[in-house]
């Protein structure tokens, strides 16, 4: 697991690799939420997990 920070930028919710050096496309990715319609449990996934290696 990689420590990240959540950020809202230009209408998209993103994860940014920590420590934050620069806001670059190579160190961030859009967050995609998945919600259980029965209990409300939420899980978040990044669109580009390779950006966090």
N, C-alpha and C positions, 0 to 999 in steps of 0.2 A: 504494500500500500504506500502511496505517496501523499504526503501532507499537502493540502491545497487550501485556497481561499475561494469563497464564492463571491461573484461580482456580477453586477448588471451593467451591460454595456450595449448601447444602441438597440434596446428592446429585447436583448437576448440575455439569459441567465447563464453564466459561464463559470467553470472552475479554472483557477490559475495556479500553476505550480509554485510551491513555496520553497525557499524564500523567493519573493517576487523581485526579479532583477529588472526586467522590462516587460511590458505587456505585448508579447509577440504571439503570432499564430502558432509558433512551434512550442510554446509553453502554456497553452490554454486550449480549451475545447468547450463547446456548448453543452450544457447539462440538459438531460432529457429525463423528466419524471415519469414514473409508473405508479399508478394509484390503484389500490384494491377497492373496488366499488362496494364490497361487503363491510369491511372494517375500517377503511380509510388509511391503512398502512401505505407509506410512500417510500419508494426506493429511487435513488438517482443514479444515472449512468452517464458517462461522458461519450460524446459522439466519436472522438478520436483518442482512445486510450494510449496509443503509441506516443502521444505528445508528453507523457508523464514518465518516460523511462529515464 
